[in-house]
Amino acid sequence: MNGAFEVNLLSTGLKTAAMLLIVLAVLICVLYIMKRFLFFQKKSGEEQLIKVVSSMHLSPKERIQVVEISGERIVIGITPGSINFLARLSDGNERNE
């Protein structure tokens, strides 16, 4: 009886390990698919047209960002209800009007 118990325990352990490996493989595949298709990231050869240079949070829902668009830097204010143009920056980070 002791030998049958050891064989049963061994087969149960192997089944558990196999199921764990299957679950991990499915999880890795799902994460790869999500990274590949859902999270669009910049490819190494592409140049982004819009870059966030700097961001400063004023409150939990309000922030100021410096954004570079086609080589020109602008300062925008972002709130939950709107996005407002604040200033245009020159190369020396001075305000132009």
PyMOL commands that set and color helices and strands:
alter all, ss='L'
color gray80, all
select helices_A, chain A and resi 2-38
alter helices_A, ss='H'
color red, helices_A
select strands_A, chain A and resi 50-59+62-69+72-78+83-89+95-96
alter strands_A, ss='S'
color yellow, strands_A
deselect
rebuild
show_as cartoon
